[in-house]
Amino acid sequence: MLVRTVKRVQTTRLNMTPMIDCVFLLLTFFMVVSELSRQYDAVEVNLPRVKASVEIPPDPHVVKLTADGTIYLAGEAVSLTRLGDDLRWLRYNDPNVAIVLKADEQAEFRHIRAILGLCADSRIRVYRLSFGARPPEEAIPVQEESR
């Protein structure tokens, strides 16, 4: 007696659910990262020109001062009192905190002096404080003195 065997053709199915999950995860990640990177440039400040430049320390906290005296920390407008509290908190969490002050070229020096006073009160040393300026075409690098 002859028995016929029938071969079944197996089809493979590609499950698209994990791939779609990965695509949406990457899309969400890049949307969040791009939004966070734009926070530091949310306020436009005209920086003065300089003849020499100093290298900015890694991962500094940016304090911006506009021409009208408004203070921004990480893209958020803050009062002078709040800035002092935030600076003390930053210094408490990181003793080697670096602050970059970017002041508009039309900003009054009394505002800059107040921010410097808050940095001194928060025990953020002056050598860890840099003033932002537009780099000239031929910037001369300045060597920091070790103390």
VMD Tcl script that builds the backbone (N, CA, C; Angstrom):
set m [mol new atoms 441]
animate dup $m
set s [atomselect $m all]
$s set {name element resname resid chain x y z} {
  {N N MET 1 A 0.833 -1.158 0.000}
  {CA C MET 1 A 0.000 0.000 0.000}
  {C C MET 1 A 0.894 1.242 0.000}
  {N N LEU 2 A 0.534 2.145 -0.842}
  {CA C LEU 2 A 1.281 3.382 -0.962}
  {C C LEU 2 A 0.625 4.486 -0.141}
  {N N VAL 3 A 1.453 5.158 0.630}
  {CA C VAL 3 A 0.933 6.264 1.433}
  {C C VAL 3 A 1.561 7.544 0.881}
  {N N ARG 4 A 0.718 8.450 0.582}
  {CA C ARG 4 A 1.211 9.726 0.091}
  {C C ARG 4 A 1.444 10.695 1.240}
  {N N THR 5 A 2.594 11.302 1.183}
  {CA C THR 5 A 2.866 12.323 2.195}
  {C C THR 5 A 2.797 13.689 1.529}
  {N N VAL 6 A 2.144 14.529 2.169}
  {CA C VAL 6 A 1.994 15.883 1.647}
  {C C VAL 6 A 2.956 16.795 2.424}
  {N N LYS 7 A 3.770 17.508 1.677}
  {CA C LYS 7 A 4.682 18.457 2.311}
  {C C LYS 7 A 3.957 19.773 2.523}
  {N N ARG 8 A 4.039 20.234 3.718}
  {CA C ARG 8 A 3.419 21.522 4.034}
  {C C ARG 8 A 4.486 22.608 3.910}
  {N N VAL 9 A 4.137 23.669 3.288}
  {CA C VAL 9 A 5.041 24.802 3.146}
  {C C VAL 9 A 4.824 25.723 4.341}
  {N N GLN 10 A 5.900 25.942 5.067}
  {CA C GLN 10 A 5.790 26.821 6.237}
  {C C GLN 10 A 6.125 28.246 5.815}
  {N N THR 11 A 5.299 29.123 6.207}
  {CA C THR 11 A 5.576 30.533 5.942}
  {C C THR 11 A 6.030 31.189 7.236}
  {N N THR 12 A 7.007 32.030 7.091}
  {CA C THR 12 A 7.476 32.766 8.267}
  {C C THR 12 A 6.784 34.114 8.295}
  {N N ARG 13 A 6.387 34.475 9.464}
  {CA C ARG 13 A 5.715 35.762 9.633}
  {C C ARG 13 A 6.645 36.678 10.403}
  {N N LEU 14 A 6.743 37.874 9.936}
  {CA C LEU 14 A 7.589 38.867 10.578}
  {C C LEU 14 A 6.720 39.690 11.522}
  {N N ASN 15 A 7.069 39.657 12.791}
  {CA C ASN 15 A 6.318 40.407 13.787}
  {C C ASN 15 A 6.841 41.850 13.803}
  {N N MET 16 A 6.018 42.801 13.440}
  {CA C MET 16 A 6.427 44.204 13.332}
  {C C MET 16 A 6.303 44.970 14.655}
  {N N THR 17 A 5.667 44.408 15.645}
  {CA C THR 17 A 5.433 45.121 16.904}
  {C C THR 17 A 6.731 45.553 17.588}
  {N N PRO 18 A 7.733 44.692 17.764}
  {CA C PRO 18 A 8.960 45.158 18.415}
  {C C PRO 18 A 9.685 46.244 17.619}
  {N N MET 19 A 9.646 46.146 16.284}
  {CA C MET 19 A 10.316 47.147 15.467}
  {C C MET 19 A 9.619 48.501 15.598}
  {N N ILE 20 A 8.307 48.496 15.606}
  {CA C ILE 20 A 7.557 49.746 15.762}
  {C C ILE 20 A 7.814 50.333 17.152}
  {N N ASP 21 A 7.887 49.489 18.172}
  {CA C ASP 21 A 8.208 49.968 19.519}
  {C C ASP 21 A 9.568 50.651 19.542}
  {N N CYS 22 A 10.561 50.061 18.898}
  {CA C CYS 22 A 11.900 50.656 18.864}
  {C C CYS 22 A 11.902 51.989 18.127}
  {N N VAL 23 A 11.171 52.063 17.029}
  {CA C VAL 23 A 11.113 53.308 16.263}
  {C C VAL 23 A 10.472 54.417 17.099}
  {N N PHE 24 A 9.372 54.122 17.774}
  {CA C PHE 24 A 8.727 55.132 18.605}
  {C C PHE 24 A 9.590 55.527 19.797}
  {N N LEU 25 A 10.311 54.584 20.359}
  {CA C LEU 25 A 11.216 54.886 21.459}
  {C C LEU 25 A 12.336 55.818 21.002}
  {N N LEU 26 A 12.928 55.537 19.853}
  {CA C LEU 26 A 13.975 56.414 19.319}
  {C C LEU 26 A 13.422 57.789 18.965}
  {N N LEU 27 A 12.249 57.829 18.386}
  {CA C LEU 27 A 11.626 59.105 18.047}
  {C C LEU 27 A 11.390 59.951 19.300}
  {N N THR 28 A 10.866 59.333 20.349}
  {CA C THR 28 A 10.631 60.046 21.617}
  {C C THR 28 A 11.944 60.519 22.221}
  {N N PHE 29 A 12.952 59.671 22.202}
  {CA C PHE 29 A 14.258 60.043 22.765}
  {C C PHE 29 A 14.818 61.267 22.068}
  {N N PHE 30 A 14.845 61.271 20.738}
  {CA C PHE 30 A 15.428 62.398 20.016}
  {C C PHE 30 A 14.583 63.659 20.133}
  {N N MET 31 A 13.281 63.533 20.283}
  {CA C MET 31 A 12.451 64.715 20.506}
  {C C MET 31 A 12.776 65.354 21.853}
  {N N VAL 32 A 12.934 64.545 22.895}
  {CA C VAL 32 A 13.244 65.070 24.228}
  {C C VAL 32 A 14.645 65.675 24.257}
  {N N VAL 33 A 15.612 64.993 23.672}
  {CA C VAL 33 A 16.989 65.491 23.681}
  {C C VAL 33 A 17.102 66.797 22.907}
  {N N SER 34 A 16.440 66.899 21.770}
  {CA C SER 34 A 16.523 68.138 20.999}
  {C C SER 34 A 15.857 69.294 21.743}
  {N N GLU 35 A 14.791 69.019 22.488}
  {CA C GLU 35 A 14.135 70.080 23.266}
  {C C GLU 35 A 15.026 70.536 24.411}
  {N N LEU 36 A 15.705 69.609 25.080}
  {CA C LEU 36 A 16.590 69.978 26.183}
  {C C LEU 36 A 17.800 70.756 25.693}
  {N N SER 37 A 18.307 70.426 24.517}
  {CA C SER 37 A 19.486 71.133 24.017}
  {C C SER 37 A 19.143 72.555 23.586}
  {N N ARG 38 A 17.886 72.828 23.269}
  {CA C ARG 38 A 17.488 74.175 22.874}
  {C C ARG 38 A 17.209 75.083 24.061}
  {N N GLN 39 A 17.121 74.558 25.284}
  {CA C GLN 39 A 16.786 75.382 26.439}
  {C C GLN 39 A 17.878 76.405 26.732}
  {N N TYR 40 A 19.128 76.059 26.501}
  {CA C TYR 40 A 20.214 76.976 26.807}
  {C C TYR 40 A 20.270 78.147 25.839}
  {N N ASP 41 A 19.734 77.984 24.660}
  {CA C ASP 41 A 19.747 79.048 23.671}
  {C C ASP 41 A 18.389 79.710 23.532}
  {N N ALA 42 A 17.533 79.588 24.544}
  {CA C ALA 42 A 16.186 80.135 24.473}
  {C C ALA 42 A 16.191 81.661 24.519}
  {N N VAL 43 A 17.187 82.244 25.156}
  {CA C VAL 43 A 17.262 83.695 25.303}
  {C C VAL 43 A 18.437 84.193 24.482}
  {N N GLU 44 A 18.183 85.159 23.613}
  {CA C GLU 44 A 19.237 85.719 22.783}
  {C C GLU 44 A 19.941 86.833 23.551}
  {N N VAL 45 A 21.263 86.740 23.650}
  {CA C VAL 45 A 22.068 87.725 24.368}
  {C C VAL 45 A 23.181 88.180 23.445}
  {N N ASN 46 A 23.349 89.505 23.280}
  {CA C ASN 46 A 24.466 90.033 22.501}
  {C C ASN 46 A 25.706 90.048 23.372}
  {N N LEU 47 A 26.681 89.200 23.035}
  {CA C LEU 47 A 27.910 89.103 23.822}
  {C C LEU 47 A 28.956 90.054 23.265}
  {N N PRO 48 A 29.742 90.696 24.148}
  {CA C PRO 48 A 30.787 91.602 23.664}
  {C C PRO 48 A 31.951 90.827 23.049}
  {N N ARG 49 A 32.728 91.500 22.210}
  {CA C ARG 49 A 33.920 90.913 21.595}
  {C C ARG 49 A 35.086 90.975 22.581}
  {N N VAL 50 A 35.988 89.992 22.507}
  {CA C VAL 50 A 37.168 89.959 23.368}
  {C C VAL 50 A 38.408 89.730 22.520}
  {N N LYS 51 A 39.572 90.005 23.108}
  {CA C LYS 51 A 40.835 89.782 22.404}
  {C C LYS 51 A 41.461 88.450 22.771}
  {N N ALA 52 A 41.079 87.880 23.905}
  {CA C ALA 52 A 41.635 86.606 24.360}
  {C C ALA 52 A 40.490 85.716 24.834}
  {N N SER 53 A 40.739 84.414 24.877}
  {CA C SER 53 A 39.683 83.503 25.306}
  {C C SER 53 A 40.227 82.482 26.287}
  {N N VAL 54 A 39.342 81.968 27.125}
  {CA C VAL 54 A 39.666 80.930 28.101}
  {C C VAL 54 A 38.757 79.743 27.823}
  {N N GLU 55 A 39.290 78.558 27.931}
  {CA C GLU 55 A 38.488 77.365 27.674}
  {C C GLU 55 A 37.435 77.200 28.766}
  {N N ILE 56 A 36.202 76.939 28.348}
  {CA C ILE 56 A 35.090 76.767 29.285}
  {C C ILE 56 A 35.171 75.375 29.891}
  {N N PRO 57 A 34.998 75.255 31.214}
  {CA C PRO 57 A 35.039 73.933 31.849}
  {C C PRO 57 A 33.911 73.038 31.343}
  {N N PRO 58 A 34.071 71.718 31.469}
  {CA C PRO 58 A 33.028 70.815 30.978}
  {C C PRO 58 A 31.743 70.917 31.804}
  {N N ASP 59 A 30.623 70.815 31.139}
  {CA C ASP 59 A 29.285 70.824 31.749}
  {C C ASP 59 A 29.051 71.992 32.704}
  {N N PRO 60 A 29.233 73.224 32.239}
  {CA C PRO 60 A 28.964 74.352 33.141}
  {C C PRO 60 A 27.474 74.642 33.215}
  {N N HIS 61 A 27.068 75.288 34.277}
  {CA C HIS 61 A 25.705 75.794 34.397}
  {C C HIS 61 A 25.736 77.216 33.850}
  {N N VAL 62 A 24.809 77.525 32.967}
  {CA C VAL 62 A 24.816 78.809 32.272}
  {C C VAL 62 A 23.845 79.769 32.936}
  {N N VAL 63 A 24.357 80.938 33.317}
  {CA C VAL 63 A 23.536 82.030 33.835}
  {C C VAL 63 A 23.592 83.134 32.791}
  {N N LYS 64 A 22.421 83.518 32.267}
  {CA C LYS 64 A 22.371 84.575 31.258}
  {C C LYS 64 A 21.732 85.818 31.851}
  {N N LEU 65 A 22.290 86.958 31.495}
  {CA C LEU 65 A 21.801 88.249 31.948}
  {C C LEU 65 A 21.478 89.076 30.717}
  {N N THR 66 A 20.215 89.470 30.579}
  {CA C THR 66 A 19.796 90.253 29.416}
  {C C THR 66 A 20.055 91.736 29.661}
  {N N ALA 67 A 19.859 92.524 28.621}
  {CA C ALA 67 A 20.103 93.965 28.713}
  {C C ALA 67 A 19.183 94.642 29.722}
  {N N ASP 68 A 17.967 94.118 29.900}
  {CA C ASP 68 A 17.039 94.732 30.844}
  {C C ASP 68 A 17.201 94.212 32.271}
  {N N GLY 69 A 18.190 93.330 32.513}
  {CA C GLY 69 A 18.470 92.856 33.864}
  {C C GLY 69 A 17.777 91.556 34.239}
  {N N THR 70 A 17.098 90.907 33.294}
  {CA C THR 70 A 16.458 89.626 33.572}
  {C C THR 70 A 17.518 88.537 33.630}
  {N N ILE 71 A 17.419 87.684 34.654}
  {CA C ILE 71 A 18.400 86.620 34.864}
  {C C ILE 71 A 17.763 85.290 34.475}
  {N N TYR 72 A 18.501 84.493 33.707}
  {CA C TYR 72 A 18.038 83.174 33.294}
  {C C TYR 72 A 19.050 82.129 33.765}
  {N N LEU 73 A 18.539 81.059 34.360}
  {CA C LEU 73 A 19.366 79.916 34.741}
  {C C LEU 73 A 18.784 78.700 34.041}
  {N N ALA 74 A 19.569 78.061 33.191}
  {CA C ALA 74 A 19.138 76.899 32.398}
  {C C ALA 74 A 17.892 77.226 31.581}
  {N N GLY 75 A 17.827 78.433 31.026}
  {CA C GLY 75 A 16.719 78.810 30.160}
  {C C GLY 75 A 15.467 79.279 30.867}
  {N N GLU 76 A 15.470 79.326 32.202}
  {CA C GLU 76 A 14.293 79.722 32.975}
  {C C GLU 76 A 14.579 81.046 33.676}
  {N N ALA 77 A 13.670 82.003 33.548}
  {CA C ALA 77 A 13.832 83.297 34.209}
  {C C ALA 77 A 13.714 83.106 35.719}
  {N N VAL 78 A 14.691 83.654 36.456}
  {CA C VAL 78 A 14.696 83.528 37.918}
  {C C VAL 78 A 14.967 84.897 38.534}
  {N N SER 79 A 14.522 85.040 39.778}
  {CA C SER 79 A 14.814 86.273 40.514}
  {C C SER 79 A 16.211 86.153 41.123}
  {N N LEU 80 A 16.710 87.250 41.646}
  {CA C LEU 80 A 18.039 87.240 42.267}
  {C C LEU 80 A 18.053 86.347 43.505}
  {N N THR 81 A 16.969 86.357 44.276}
  {CA C THR 81 A 16.869 85.498 45.459}
  {C C THR 81 A 16.854 84.029 45.064}
  {N N ARG 82 A 16.061 83.710 44.057}
  {CA C ARG 82 A 15.985 82.312 43.589}
  {C C ARG 82 A 17.328 81.863 43.023}
  {N N LEU 83 A 18.027 82.757 42.314}
  {CA C LEU 83 A 19.342 82.418 41.778}
  {C C LEU 83 A 20.307 82.075 42.904}
  {N N GLY 84 A 20.261 82.848 43.997}
  {CA C GLY 84 A 21.119 82.555 45.145}
  {C C GLY 84 A 20.820 81.187 45.741}
  {N N ASP 85 A 19.536 80.862 45.870}
  {CA C ASP 85 A 19.157 79.542 46.385}
  {C C ASP 85 A 19.623 78.431 45.444}
  {N N ASP 86 A 19.433 78.642 44.141}
  {CA C ASP 86 A 19.841 77.626 43.170}
  {C C ASP 86 A 21.359 77.446 43.157}
  {N N LEU 87 A 22.109 78.540 43.277}
  {CA C LEU 87 A 23.570 78.432 43.308}
  {C C LEU 87 A 24.054 77.688 44.549}
  {N N ARG 88 A 23.426 77.953 45.697}
  {CA C ARG 88 A 23.799 77.218 46.911}
  {C C ARG 88 A 23.482 75.735 46.765}
  {N N TRP 89 A 22.352 75.423 46.139}
  {CA C TRP 89 A 21.979 74.028 45.922}
  {C C TRP 89 A 22.953 73.341 44.967}
  {N N LEU 90 A 23.348 74.058 43.900}
  {CA C LEU 90 A 24.316 73.493 42.958}
  {C C LEU 90 A 25.654 73.232 43.633}
  {N N ARG 91 A 26.093 74.164 44.463}
  {CA C ARG 91 A 27.381 74.020 45.167}
  {C C ARG 91 A 27.306 72.881 46.183}
  {N N TYR 92 A 26.159 72.712 46.828}
  {CA C TYR 92 A 25.981 71.627 47.797}
  {C C TYR 92 A 26.078 70.265 47.109}
  {N N ASN 93 A 25.480 70.154 45.914}
  {CA C ASN 93 A 25.491 68.877 45.186}
  {C C ASN 93 A 26.803 68.613 44.472}
  {N N ASP 94 A 27.512 69.671 44.072}
  {CA C ASP 94 A 28.781 69.510 43.361}
  {C C ASP 94 A 29.747 70.594 43.834}
  {N N PRO 95 A 30.723 70.243 44.685}
  {CA C PRO 95 A 31.661 71.253 45.177}
  {C C PRO 95 A 32.492 71.905 44.076}
  {N N ASN 96 A 32.641 71.243 42.940}
  {CA C ASN 96 A 33.427 71.779 41.831}
  {C C ASN 96 A 32.534 72.339 40.723}
  {N N VAL 97 A 31.419 72.917 41.116}
  {CA C VAL 97 A 30.465 73.429 40.137}
  {C C VAL 97 A 31.107 74.545 39.315}
  {N N ALA 98 A 30.786 74.565 38.033}
  {CA C ALA 98 A 31.288 75.601 37.137}
  {C C ALA 98 A 30.110 76.437 36.651}
  {N N ILE 99 A 30.269 77.737 36.716}
  {CA C ILE 99 A 29.234 78.675 36.288}
  {C C ILE 99 A 29.793 79.506 35.144}
  {N N VAL 100 A 29.010 79.642 34.073}
  {CA C VAL 100 A 29.361 80.544 32.977}
  {C C VAL 100 A 28.324 81.648 32.974}
  {N N LEU 101 A 28.779 82.862 33.133}
  {CA C LEU 101 A 27.889 84.024 33.118}
  {C C LEU 101 A 27.964 84.657 31.746}
  {N N LYS 102 A 26.839 84.690 31.060}
  {CA C LYS 102 A 26.757 85.332 29.754}
  {C C LYS 102 A 25.891 86.568 29.910}
  {N N ALA 103 A 26.538 87.710 29.920}
  {CA C ALA 103 A 25.832 88.971 30.106}
  {C C ALA 103 A 25.776 89.723 28.785}
  {N N ASP 104 A 24.633 90.311 28.513}
  {CA C ASP 104 A 24.467 91.135 27.319}
  {C C ASP 104 A 25.418 92.317 27.398}
  {N N GLU 105 A 25.898 92.764 26.241}
  {CA C GLU 105 A 26.851 93.871 26.234}
  {C C GLU 105 A 26.224 95.173 26.736}
  {N N GLN 106 A 24.886 95.262 26.750}
  {CA C GLN 106 A 24.198 96.446 27.250}
  {C C GLN 106 A 23.742 96.305 28.707}
  {N N ALA 107 A 24.048 95.161 29.338}
  {CA C ALA 107 A 23.624 94.929 30.723}
  {C C ALA 107 A 24.411 95.838 31.668}
  {N N GLU 108 A 23.731 96.310 32.699}
  {CA C GLU 108 A 24.385 97.173 33.679}
  {C C GLU 108 A 25.275 96.331 34.590}
  {N N PHE 109 A 26.394 96.916 34.967}
  {CA C PHE 109 A 27.356 96.168 35.768}
  {C C PHE 109 A 26.818 95.858 37.161}
  {N N ARG 110 A 25.893 96.622 37.658}
  {CA C ARG 110 A 25.355 96.339 38.995}
  {C C ARG 110 A 24.684 94.971 39.048}
  {N N HIS 111 A 24.077 94.549 37.932}
  {CA C HIS 111 A 23.482 93.212 37.876}
  {C C HIS 111 A 24.571 92.138 37.873}
  {N N ILE 112 A 25.626 92.385 37.114}
  {CA C ILE 112 A 26.756 91.443 37.079}
  {C C ILE 112 A 27.380 91.332 38.459}
  {N N ARG 113 A 27.551 92.482 39.120}
  {CA C ARG 113 A 28.137 92.493 40.463}
  {C C ARG 113 A 27.253 91.721 41.445}
  {N N ALA 114 A 25.937 91.847 41.318}
  {CA C ALA 114 A 25.026 91.111 42.207}
  {C C ALA 114 A 25.163 89.604 41.988}
  {N N ILE 115 A 25.282 89.182 40.738}
  {CA C ILE 115 A 25.449 87.753 40.448}
  {C C ILE 115 A 26.789 87.260 40.972}
  {N N LEU 116 A 27.837 88.062 40.804}
  {CA C LEU 116 A 29.154 87.686 41.339}
  {C C LEU 116 A 29.111 87.584 42.862}
  {N N GLY 117 A 28.353 88.486 43.501}
  {CA C GLY 117 A 28.198 88.423 44.954}
  {C C GLY 117 A 27.499 87.148 45.390}
  {N N LEU 118 A 26.484 86.733 44.640}
  {CA C LEU 118 A 25.800 85.476 44.950}
  {C C LEU 118 A 26.744 84.280 44.785}
  {N N CYS 119 A 27.583 84.328 43.768}
  {CA C CYS 119 A 28.566 83.249 43.581}
  {C C CYS 119 A 29.545 83.220 44.754}
  {N N ALA 120 A 29.966 84.390 45.213}
  {CA C ALA 120 A 30.882 84.442 46.356}
  {C C ALA 120 A 30.186 83.937 47.622}
  {N N ASP 121 A 28.934 84.320 47.819}
  {CA C ASP 121 A 28.177 83.848 48.983}
  {C C ASP 121 A 27.966 82.329 48.939}
  {N N SER 122 A 27.844 81.785 47.729}
  {CA C SER 122 A 27.642 80.345 47.561}
  {C C SER 122 A 28.957 79.578 47.575}
  {N N ARG 123 A 30.053 80.294 47.769}
  {CA C ARG 123 A 31.396 79.714 47.803}
  {C C ARG 123 A 31.781 79.071 46.480}
  {N N ILE 124 A 31.327 79.691 45.393}
  {CA C ILE 124 A 31.785 79.304 44.064}
  {C C ILE 124 A 32.955 80.223 43.760}
  {N N ARG 125 A 34.122 79.645 43.663}
  {CA C ARG 125 A 35.329 80.461 43.504}
  {C C ARG 125 A 35.319 81.196 42.171}
  {N N VAL 126 A 35.973 82.355 42.190}
  {CA C VAL 126 A 35.958 83.221 41.017}
  {C C VAL 126 A 36.649 82.548 39.833}
  {N N TYR 127 A 37.669 81.730 40.082}
  {CA C TYR 127 A 38.344 81.108 38.948}
  {C C TYR 127 A 37.473 80.082 38.254}
  {N N ARG 128 A 36.382 79.701 38.866}
  {CA C ARG 128 A 35.436 78.789 38.222}
  {C C ARG 128 A 34.334 79.569 37.504}
  {N N LEU 129 A 34.447 80.858 37.457}
  {CA C LEU 129 A 33.433 81.694 36.826}
  {C C LEU 129 A 34.017 82.292 35.556}
  {N N SER 130 A 33.313 82.139 34.459}
  {CA C SER 130 A 33.771 82.672 33.175}
  {C C SER 130 A 32.720 83.625 32.638}
  {N N PHE 131 A 33.172 84.648 31.964}
  {CA C PHE 131 A 32.252 85.544 31.284}
  {C C PHE 131 A 32.162 85.106 29.841}
  {N N GLY 132 A 30.951 85.009 29.358}
  {CA C GLY 132 A 30.773 84.630 27.958}
  {C C GLY 132 A 30.991 85.836 27.073}
  {N N ALA 133 A 31.621 85.594 25.943}
  {CA C ALA 133 A 31.837 86.637 24.956}
  {C C ALA 133 A 31.931 85.976 23.590}
  {N N ARG 134 A 31.629 86.749 22.571}
  {CA C ARG 134 A 31.786 86.211 21.226}
  {C C ARG 134 A 33.269 86.103 20.944}
  {N N PRO 135 A 33.721 84.948 20.485}
  {CA C PRO 135 A 35.153 84.824 20.212}
  {C C PRO 135 A 35.536 85.632 18.981}
  {N N PRO 136 A 36.686 86.301 19.035}
  {CA C PRO 136 A 37.133 87.040 17.854}
  {C C PRO 136 A 37.622 86.068 16.785}
  {N N GLU 137 A 37.861 86.590 15.615}
  {CA C GLU 137 A 38.333 85.738 14.534}
  {C C GLU 137 A 39.691 85.138 14.873}
  {N N GLU 138 A 40.544 85.897 15.536}
  {CA C GLU 138 A 41.891 85.433 15.892}
  {C C GLU 138 A 42.044 85.467 17.405}
  {N N ALA 139 A 41.356 84.560 18.105}
  {CA C ALA 139 A 41.416 84.537 19.563}
  {C C ALA 139 A 42.766 84.014 20.030}
  {N N ILE 140 A 43.295 84.666 21.047}
  {CA C ILE 140 A 44.557 84.247 21.650}
  {C C ILE 140 A 44.210 83.426 22.880}
  {N N PRO 141 A 44.586 82.130 22.925}
  {CA C PRO 141 A 44.262 81.335 24.110}
  {C C PRO 141 A 44.995 81.848 25.339}
  {N N VAL 142 A 44.288 81.909 26.457}
  {CA C VAL 142 A 44.877 82.372 27.711}
  {C C VAL 142 A 45.060 81.169 28.623}
  {N N GLN 143 A 46.240 81.041 29.194}
  {CA C GLN 143 A 46.533 79.935 30.113}
  {C C GLN 143 A 46.064 80.336 31.505}
  {N N GLU 144 A 45.339 79.434 32.163}
  {CA C GLU 144 A 44.893 79.694 33.527}
  {C C GLU 144 A 46.053 79.441 34.473}
  {N N GLU 145 A 46.181 80.314 35.460}
  {CA C GLU 145 A 47.227 80.135 36.466}
  {C C GLU 145 A 46.762 79.150 37.505}
  {N N SER 146 A 47.629 78.240 37.893}
  {CA C SER 146 A 47.279 77.288 38.955}
  {C C SER 146 A 47.593 77.938 40.294}
  {N N ARG 147 A 46.677 77.795 41.228}
  {CA C ARG 147 A 46.846 78.438 42.534}
  {C C ARG 147 A 47.047 77.412 43.594}
}
mol reanalyze $m
mol bondsrecalc $m
mol representation Tube
mol addrep $m
